[in-house]
Amino acid sequence: MTEIAARLALAIDIAQEAGQLARQMRSRQSGDFVSAKGPQDFVTEADTAVEYLLHRRLAAAYPEDGFLGEEGGSRTRGRFTWVVDPIDGTTNFLRGLPEWGVSIACMSAEHIELGVIYLPDLNRLGWCSRAEGAYLDGIALDLSNRPESAGKLAILGHSDRLLLEDHLRTISGLLPAGYEYRRQGAACFGLLAVAAGWADFYFEGHLNPWDAMAGLLLVETAGGQVSRPALPQFLRAGGAVLASSGDLAPEILDRLQPPPPASDTARRHPDQGGDLPSEG
């Protein structure tokens, strides 16, 4: 088994373990289970416990690897770095909506090497690596063989770091072009939907790296197109993300409003000291 394949096998196992832990904790939540980080931005005891589980399991197997998690876990050293979102779509998770998931990616200095997305309430598992391609529930994903759909569907995210007017302008531009749109509230679901061929593209004007890394590689290795900031910039400050099942018409690209500079809008990680791997 190659070095990346071994890491991928571990990530698949612990993503499912983490998802079941989150579901168990949700079923017995207490009055202090949830707190607010900002408007419509919540953290639960399950977020913290799941990230701790991911951190502990990955560190036990690969003590020299770095780690970057949404809820504060950071150990930024090593030839490989794990980037995780313990629960992407926390509001959905809290409300009992199924569009939330555990997202795990592993990167080297040059590339995102592997990604895993597990949707526990739907029991859907997506995983990928550059060497092995992309899979959903054990079935290979290949967007080049995707049949033509009857209509066009976009999934959009919205970040409170950006102007609502830009988001509304994007919607108003897509509807006359014949696109339906959805907003599920979880980037991992939207990106997996593109990789699986359920949607034509996913766009969000600002995402943090833990929200998007696994899903972006899923789309790329399934044969889709992805756009994001260069890896060092994305790690530092996040940025705009576009993932599509194929080439988008120029007039559609024009309707996706560019966000303000990431340095002005990003919520930086509270413990992002040290040197992260950078692209060569």
N, C-alpha and C positions, 0 to 999 in steps of 0.2 A: 504494500500500500504506500502510495506517495505521501509526502509531507502534507500537501494540501488535502488529499483525500482523507487522511486521518483526522485533520481538523474539521473537515466537513462532516464526517460521520459523528464526531462528538457534538458539533453544533446542532445537527438534526435531533440527536437524542435529548440534549438539554433544552432545546426550544420546546419540545413536547412536554418535558417535565415541568418547565417554567409555566407553560400555558395552563396545565392542570392545577398547579399551585395557585395561580391567579383565580381560577374558577372556584376552587375550594375556599379561598379567603373571601371572595365576594359573597358566597353563600352564608357566611357567618360574620358578616361585617358588623361592627359596633358603631356607636355614635361618633367616635374619633377616627373612623376609617378613612375619611376624605378631608383634605384641606385645599385651599385655593392658592395657586402661585400667582394668578392674575385673572382678569376677566375671561371666563370660559376656558381657564387653564388650570386643571386640577391635578393633584397628586394623591394617591391612595397608599394605604399601608401595603397593599399588594404590589404597587409599583416598586416600593423600596425593597420589599422582601424578594421579589422576583429578580431585581437587579443584583441584590446580594447573592442569590443563588447562582446567577450567571457568572458573576465575578469570582465566586469561590470555586465553582467547578472548572472554569477556564484556567484560573491561576494554579489549581492543583495539577492539571494536565500539562500546562505550558507556563511555568513560572517566569520564564524570560520574556513572554509576550507582553505588550502594552495593552491597555484597556481604557476605553472611553464610553461612559454610560450617561444617559440623559439625567438621571437623578443624583449625580454627583460623584459617581465612581470614576476615578481617573488614575491610571498608572501608565504614564506615557513614555515607555522605553521599550526597546526590543525590535528585532527584525520584522516581526509581525505585530499588528495592533488590532484588537477586537473592538468593534463599534456596535453598541447594542441599544435598542429601545425596549425596555422590559414590557411596557404596555403602550402600544401606539393606538390612539383612539380611546383615551381614558374616559371621556364622557359617554361614548357608546358602551364601553365596558360597565360603567356604573348604572346606566339605564337599561341594561339587558339587551341592547342592540348587538347583532352578531359581528358587525364590521369593526373588529379590533384584533390586534395580534402582537406576537412577539417577533422582533426583528433582530437578526444577528448577522453581522458582516465581519469578515477578516480581511485586512489589507496588508500589503507589503509596501515597500518604499515607492514602487511605481504604479501599483494597480490595486483595485478591489479584487481580491482573489476568490472569494466565495460569499454566498449569501443564503440565508434561510429565513423564510417567513412562515409562521404557523398561526392559523386562525382557529383558536380553540373551540369557539361556539359553533363554527361551521365544520370543524374537523378537516380542514384543508391544509396541506403542507406543500409549500413551494421551496425548492432548493436549487442551487446552481454552483458551478465552478467554471473557470475558463477552460479547463481541460475536458470536462464531462458534459458541458451544456446545461440546459435548464429543464427542470422536471416539475410537474404538479401531480401529487399523489402517485408518484412512480411512473407517470406517463411523460415521455419527452415532449417538450414544447418546441414548435417550429412555426414561427409566424409567416415564413415564406409559403407554407401550405395552407394558410388560413383561408377558408372559403369566404366569398364575398357576402357581406351582411346586407340586410334589407335597408338599414338606416345607418346614420353616422352618430356615434356616441362619444362624448368627451366626459372625463371625470376631472373636476376642478377642486383644488384646495384653496383655502383663503387663510392668510396669516394676518393676525392683528398688528404685526409689525409694519404692514403696508396699508396704503390708503384703500378704503372700501370702494371709492370711486373707480379705481383701476380694475378691481375685481368685477364690478358691475359693468364696466365698459367692455371687458372681455366677454361676458355673457351676452351683452347686447350685440356684439359683433358676430358671435357664433350662431345665434338663432337664425338670422336671415340667411346664413350660409348652409342651413339645413342640418345643423347639429342639435341633437338633444344633449343635455348635460345632467350630471349627477354630482352631488357633493356628499360623500359618505362620512367625512370627518376623520379619516385614517389614511395616511399616505401609503402605508404598507398594503392596504387593501386595493387602493387605486393603482399602484404600480404592479401588483400581482395580477390585477384585472387586465392590464395592457399585455403583460407577458402571456397570459392565458388566451388572449384574443377576445375577451369579453367587452373591451372598450378600445376605441381607436387611439386615444391618447390621454395622458394625465399631465396636467400643468398646475404648478403652484409657484407663486412669485417669490416665496422664501421658505425654505426648509432647512432644518438643521441636519447635520450628517447622519445622526443616528436614526432619523426618520426615513432616510432615503437610500442609504448605501446598498442594502441587500436587494431592495426592489429594483434599483437601477441596473444592477448586474443581472438580475433575472430577465429584465427586458432585453438587455444587450445580448446575453447568451442565448436567448430565444430567437434572436434575429431581428430585433427591433432597433430603433434609433433613440439615443439618449443625449441630452445636453445638460451640463451642470458646470459650475466653476471648476477651475483646475483644482486638483486634490488638496494641495496645501491651503489654498484660500477657502475651499469648502469646509475643511476641518476647522479652520480658525473662526469662520463667520457664517457658514451656511450660504445659501443663495438660491437663485431661481432654478427650477428643475422642470424639464420637459422630457417625457418619454412617450414614444409613439410606436405603433405596430408597423408602420411603414413611413415613407416620405409624406410629409404634409405639404399641401399646396401653399405657395408663397403668400396668397391672400389670407390663409388661415394663420400662418406664422405672424403676419402683420397684426392680427387681432389679439395676439397674446402680449399684453402690455408688459414692457420691461419694468422691473422694480427699481426703486432708488438703490444707490450703491450699498452693497452688503455691509460695509463698515459703519454705515449710518443707521442701519435698521436691525442688525442681528442682536439676538440675546446671547451674549457670549457665555460659554460654560463657566461655572463658578470656580472650577478647579482644573484649569487647563494649562497648568504650568509645564515646563519641560519641553523637550523637542519631540514633536510628532514626525513620523516618516514624511518625506516630501517626494514629489515627483522629480525625476531626473531630467 
